[in-house]
Structures are given as C-alpha cells and as structure tokens.
Amino acid sequence: MELETGQVTVMEMKKENVKELAQILKTVVFKDFGMLYAFETGLKITVDDGAFQQANAFLNSAFFSDYKVREDRIALKLPIKTIYEFLSIPEGNSNSVKFSYSGMFDPLKLLIEESDGCVIRGKFNSSIADQELDFEFDDSAVPVTYLLKTQVLKEIFRDFDDTSRTVKMSLSSSVICFSTVGEVGETTVSIPSRSLQMESAKCTEEVEHSYQLSLLHRMNPAFALASKLILRVDERGVLSCQFSIDHGDCRTSYIEFLTVPTTETDE
C-alpha cells in the first residue's frame, strides 16, 4: 500500500468485504482497547477485562484479499472499539478497506473505498502492547470437551434469566445442564449427548462450575455468526468456548472466549 509520505510499511492488508470484518470485531469489543498481533500466517485480536474474561479473534491471512507482514511479529495496543465503529460506517458488502502500519509509535491507517467511489480515511493511534492476561488454560488437563452446533446454544444463552447473577454448568458424558436461579425461581435447560445438536462429547469426569451471567452474555454476537462451537473446561474450571465461523470459499475464522468460574465469595 502506498502511504502519503512514501514510507515503507511493515504491515499492509486489504479486505474486500468491510462488513464481514466489522462483524468479527463486534464479537470481541466489550472493552474500548485491545491488542492486535500480526504474523505471517494471520491476525490475532485480543480483548480482556483484566480479570475474568478474554476474547480472541483469529483471522487467517486467506481471510484478506491482500496480506503482508514484514516482521516476524507485530504487537499493537489499539482503540479496537473505535476501529469497529469506523468499519461499521459503510453499508452493503461491496466496500473494501485497506490497512497500513509503518512502524513503532506510528498510527494504524485505514482507508475504506465504497462502491460509489467515496473514500473514508482513518488514523488510529497505537502503543506498545500490554502484557496479555494469561488464563493458563491447560490443554493437557481438560476433563470435558464437546463439539456442538450453535443454534440451540444460541437460544439457551439468549434466554437465560437476567435476574440470575450466575449460570451453573453441570457437564457429563451424557448431558450438559445450564441452571439459573432468579426472581422466578430455578430454571434448568439440558442438552443430552444423543441430541443432534451435539456432534461429539468427551468426558473423563463429571464437573460442575458457575460463571457470571454478564460474562456469558458477551458471547451472544459470536453465537450469531458461528455454526459450530467447541466447549471445554479445564481442571480449574476455566471455560473455553471456541466458535467456528464459515465465510465460504474454504475460509474460516475463529473466536475464542476464556472465562474464569465464580468462587463462593463471588456468589
């Protein structure tokens, strides 16, 4: 990409469908700032609340029509929510956006080209990325793993009793149970392993943990886009929800939420 100053860029990319990228960002912008990590193979966008939850969007280089990263790793702290709002300006699917970044402390530059020829430019200040919150999710110590279609789960998460502070998840080889206790009493919804919504279930021991409802609600935009979900819980109760989003033409992106369980003190 040619910059106004003629500077050489260390990162540049182009996305033909701006709306598709904006929809991905919408799933993770529960805070104003986030981290962008660029590698030769693709982008990782990370947002966390500093304590209870982290969201990661993984975009393969094939997600973009043009993608160049000229350093082994680029890490930037950016106003992710503002960038999402900027990308949401154009309507329709026939718009494109170009990204360019020329190096440390320079702004990330975006240029949207609309189908009618209109051009929208944006510059977003960057800073050195903060140290990423590490949930230390242990892939070698995961007692339960489920592969599910998202349709029923989307409805379950959407219809949780909002007067309940937490959601209790009871997980076994035969069933997943979601329980809430609110003003109307206790409500439990179950998905048996024989359900067509559950493609596979791997369980070495039954586990039960509770999570803040407000944190689970942050996943609703991801449910709206995804077709499948891998749900895992490690031995400490950290919940991993990995959403698979099919963009067609063999292009897939992934959204992951890591959520810590509540404690007796929290409850």
C-alpha positions as a printed NumPy array, in Angstrom:
array([[  0.   ,   0.   ,   0.   ],
       [  1.326,   3.436,  -0.869],
       [  1.376,   5.852,   2.065],
       [  1.043,   9.605,   1.807],
       [  4.688,  10.056,   2.88 ],
       [  6.062,   7.249,   0.743],
       [  7.125,   5.347,   3.857],
       [  7.702,   1.634,   3.637],
       [  5.11 ,  -0.282,   5.612],
       [  5.787,  -3.201,   7.929],
       [  2.17 ,  -4.34 ,   7.672],
       [ -0.451,  -3.913,   4.986],
       [ -3.613,  -5.756,   4.12 ],
       [ -6.829,  -5.401,   2.189],
       [-10.275,  -6.799,   2.91 ],
       [-12.857,  -6.703,   0.123],
       [-15.936,  -7.036,   2.347],
       [-15.738,  -4.473,   5.167],
       [-18.948,  -5.717,   6.785],
       [-17.501,  -9.204,   7.206],
       [-14.546,  -7.822,   9.169],
       [-16.754,  -5.487,  11.233],
       [-18.927,  -8.44 ,  12.245],
       [-15.869, -10.295,  13.537],
       [-14.698,  -7.296,  15.566],
       [-18.195,  -6.878,  17.01 ],
       [-17.842, -10.243,  18.754],
       [-14.893,  -9.089,  20.895],
       [-15.328,  -5.344,  21.531],
       [-16.609,  -5.488,  25.106],
       [-13.794,  -3.074,  26.067],
       [-12.519,   0.079,  24.359],
       [ -8.936,  -1.108,  23.834],
       [ -7.415,  -4.365,  22.7  ],
       [ -4.272,  -5.914,  21.251],
       [ -3.57 ,  -6.676,  17.621],
       [ -0.934,  -9.286,  16.849],
       [  0.134,  -9.711,  13.23 ],
       [  2.069, -12.736,  11.995],
       [  2.902, -14.007,   8.539],
       [  0.047, -16.5  ,   8.863],
       [ -2.646, -14.084,  10.037],
       [ -4.006, -11.776,  12.731],
       [ -4.937, -12.304,  16.352],
       [ -7.075,  -9.667,  18.075],
       [ -7.294,  -9.901,  21.868],
       [ -9.569,  -8.074,  24.301],
       [ -9.796,  -8.776,  28.03 ],
       [-11.293,  -7.183,  31.127],
       [ -8.149,  -7.636,  33.199],
       [ -9.531, -10.315,  35.487],
       [-12.411, -12.563,  34.442],
       [-12.582, -12.965,  30.667],
       [-10.55 , -12.79 ,  27.491],
       [-11.747, -12.879,  23.881],
       [ -9.539, -13.725,  20.902],
       [-10.343, -13.412,  17.203],
       [ -8.147, -15.438,  14.837],
       [ -8.121, -14.335,  11.187],
       [ -6.071, -16.39 ,   8.747],
       [ -4.201, -14.496,   6.037],
       [ -6.614, -16.054,   3.495],
       [ -9.405, -14.016,   5.125],
       [ -7.887, -10.986,   3.36 ],
       [ -7.511, -10.395,  -0.376],
       [ -4.026,  -8.973,   0.23 ],
       [ -1.912,  -9.602,   3.317],
       [  1.716,  -8.686,   4.001],
       [  3.569,  -8.631,   7.333],
       [  7.257,  -7.794,   7.012],
       [  8.289,  -8.558,  10.589],
       [  8.17 , -11.83 ,  12.498],
       [  5.617, -10.411,  14.92 ],
       [  3.844,  -7.078,  15.275],
       [  2.085,  -6.296,  18.56 ],
       [ -0.022,  -3.15 ,  18.989],
       [ -2.422,  -1.756,  21.552],
       [ -5.28 ,  -0.102,  19.65 ],
       [ -8.712,   1.502,  20.255],
       [-10.46 ,  -1.619,  18.977],
       [-13.983,  -0.366,  19.691],
       [-13.389,   2.863,  17.758],
       [-11.945,   0.888,  14.835],
       [-15.053,  -1.319,  14.854],
       [-17.272,   1.785,  14.737],
       [-15.2  ,   3.154,  11.831],
       [-15.567,  -0.107,   9.889],
       [-19.33 ,  -0.036,  10.515],
       [-19.785,   3.268,   8.625],
       [-20.279,   1.846,   5.1  ],
       [-23.353,  -0.191,   4.231],
       [-23.563,  -3.218,   1.989],
       [-21.   ,  -5.875,   1.082],
       [-19.247,  -4.286,  -1.909],
       [-16.908,  -1.994,   0.03 ],
       [-13.22 ,  -2.619,   0.739],
       [-10.788,  -1.494,   3.424],
       [ -7.007,  -1.179,   3.316],
       [ -4.791,  -1.255,   6.408],
       [ -1.244,   0.033,   6.688],
       [  1.23 ,   0.392,   9.532],
       [  4.744,   1.771,   9.081],
       [  6.351,   1.027,  12.429],
       [  6.572,   1.625,  16.161],
       [  4.509,   4.547,  17.521],
       [  3.056,   5.328,  14.099],
       [ -0.73 ,   5.21 ,  13.739],
       [ -2.608,   2.376,  12.105],
       [ -4.073,   3.808,   8.896],
       [ -7.347,   2.61 ,   7.396],
       [ -8.815,   3.552,   4.047],
       [-12.353,   2.484,   3.152],
       [-13.337,   2.559,  -0.52 ],
       [-17.091,   2.463,  -1.041],
       [-18.741,   1.066,  -4.14 ],
       [-19.798,   4.565,  -5.259],
       [-16.188,   5.782,  -5.193],
       [-16.38 ,   7.545,  -1.839],
       [-13.211,   7.221,   0.26 ],
       [-13.102,   7.323,   4.076],
       [ -9.741,   7.634,   5.835],
       [ -8.948,   6.951,   9.461],
       [ -5.831,   7.081,  11.638],
       [ -5.76 ,   5.277,  14.976],
       [ -3.   ,   5.844,  17.497],
       [ -1.081,   2.751,  18.517],
       [  1.095,   1.998,  21.512],
       [  3.224,  -0.887,  22.706],
       [  1.004,  -3.839,  23.551],
       [  0.308,  -4.524,  27.207],
       [  1.225,  -7.867,  28.685],
       [ -1.567, -10.226,  27.744],
       [ -3.725, -11.658,  30.5  ],
       [ -2.794, -15.346,  30.704],
       [ -5.525, -17.704,  31.877],
       [ -3.051, -20.594,  31.658],
       [ -5.68 , -22.831,  30.093],
       [ -4.168, -26.304,  30.291],
       [ -4.909, -28.248,  27.099],
       [ -3.456, -31.386,  28.697],
       [ -5.878, -31.267,  31.639],
       [ -9.333, -30.937,  30.089],
       [-11.867, -33.358,  31.59 ],
       [-14.728, -32.328,  29.268],
       [-14.833, -31.412,  25.571],
       [-17.958, -31.021,  23.447],
       [-18.419, -30.228,  19.768],
       [-21.808, -28.609,  19.296],
       [-23.894, -26.873,  16.686],
       [-24.655, -23.364,  17.861],
       [-28.376, -22.994,  17.089],
       [-29.789, -24.385,  20.337],
       [-26.993, -22.941,  22.48 ],
       [-27.623, -19.518,  20.965],
       [-31.24 , -19.7  ,  22.1  ],
       [-30.279, -21.005,  25.556],
       [-27.739, -18.228,  26.152],
       [-30.149, -15.595,  24.835],
       [-32.978, -16.76 ,  27.105],
       [-31.063, -17.038,  30.392],
       [-32.974, -15.447,  33.301],
       [-31.423, -11.975,  33.526],
       [-32.312, -11.743,  37.221],
       [-29.871, -14.585,  37.928],
       [-26.329, -13.446,  38.71 ],
       [-24.684, -16.708,  37.677],
       [-25.182, -19.739,  35.445],
       [-24.265, -23.165,  36.78 ],
       [-22.966, -25.648,  34.212],
       [-23.129, -29.358,  35.02 ],
       [-21.136, -31.351,  32.47 ],
       [-21.025, -35.111,  31.973],
       [-20.701, -37.663,  29.177],
       [-24.483, -37.895,  28.855],
       [-25.718, -34.309,  29.235],
       [-24.911, -30.599,  29.565],
       [-27.121, -28.745,  32.053],
       [-27.433, -24.978,  32.455],
       [-29.108, -23.76 ,  35.651],
       [-30.077, -20.263,  36.775],
       [-31.715, -19.034,  39.979],
       [-33.576, -15.749,  39.624],
       [-36.714, -13.957,  40.721],
       [-38.977, -16.59 ,  39.153],
       [-37.093, -19.468,  40.775],
       [-34.685, -22.075,  39.431],
       [-34.579, -22.921,  35.735],
       [-32.595, -25.774,  34.169],
       [-32.066, -26.455,  30.465],
       [-30.34 , -29.638,  29.279],
       [-28.719, -30.845,  26.063],
       [-28.349, -34.66 ,  26.053],
       [-25.379, -36.192,  24.266],
       [-27.763, -38.008,  21.905],
       [-29.083, -34.644,  20.669],
       [-28.486, -33.819,  17.013],
       [-27.028, -30.531,  18.269],
       [-24.104, -32.371,  19.882],
       [-21.672, -33.843,  17.374],
       [-19.275, -35.324,  19.928],
       [-18.714, -35.495,  23.676],
       [-15.536, -36.472,  25.508],
       [-15.765, -36.617,  29.276],
       [-13.317, -38.248,  31.692],
       [-15.08 , -36.934,  34.799],
       [-18.225, -35.02 ,  35.677],
       [-17.646, -31.357,  36.503],
       [-19.781, -28.5  ,  37.782],
       [-18.895, -24.801,  37.796],
       [-20.716, -21.47 ,  37.852],
       [-19.986, -18.419,  35.698],
       [-21.152, -14.824,  35.819],
       [-24.132, -14.384,  33.51 ],
       [-22.866, -10.982,  32.349],
       [-19.702, -12.653,  31.015],
       [-21.633, -15.334,  29.119],
       [-23.84 , -12.667,  27.525],
       [-20.711, -11.199,  25.912],
       [-20.637, -14.283,  23.674],
       [-24.025, -13.57 ,  22.044],
       [-22.559, -11.76 ,  18.98 ],
       [-20.277, -14.768,  18.353],
       [-23.261, -17.13 ,  18.555],
       [-24.983, -15.023,  15.885],
       [-22.151, -15.696,  13.391],
       [-20.849, -19.153,  14.257],
       [-22.064, -22.523,  13.034],
       [-20.116, -24.712,  15.475],
       [-18.664, -24.449,  18.956],
       [-16.054, -26.413,  20.88 ],
       [-16.813, -26.121,  24.599],
       [-14.094, -27.181,  27.034],
       [-13.422, -26.811,  30.749],
       [-10.015, -27.368,  32.314],
       [ -9.351, -28.803,  35.764],
       [ -9.506, -25.35 ,  37.381],
       [-12.891, -24.631,  35.849],
       [-11.716, -22.157,  33.194],
       [-14.302, -22.268,  30.399],
       [-13.097, -22.201,  26.796],
       [-15.659, -21.545,  24.053],
       [-14.182, -21.722,  20.542],
       [-16.54 , -20.51 ,  17.811],
       [-16.038, -21.518,  14.179],
       [-17.272, -19.012,  11.573],
       [-17.548, -20.192,   7.959],
       [-17.111, -17.412,   5.382],
       [-17.364, -19.679,   2.331],
       [-14.668, -20.39 ,  -0.259],
       [-12.834, -22.536,   2.33 ],
       [-12.33 , -19.501,   4.591],
       [-12.893, -19.938,   8.317],
       [-12.2  , -17.628,  11.24 ],
       [-12.313, -18.429,  14.936],
       [-13.427, -16.621,  18.067],
       [-12.38 , -17.896,  21.492],
       [-13.663, -16.797,  24.891],
       [-11.857, -17.82 ,  28.084],
       [-13.896, -17.287,  31.261],
       [-12.963, -17.937,  34.881],
       [-15.522, -19.581,  37.187],
       [-17.08 , -17.796,  40.13 ],
       [-15.978, -18.585,  43.663],
       [-18.076, -18.902,  46.792],
       [-17.   , -15.352,  47.672],
       [-18.21 , -14.085,  44.28 ],
       [-21.573, -15.736,  44.77 ]])
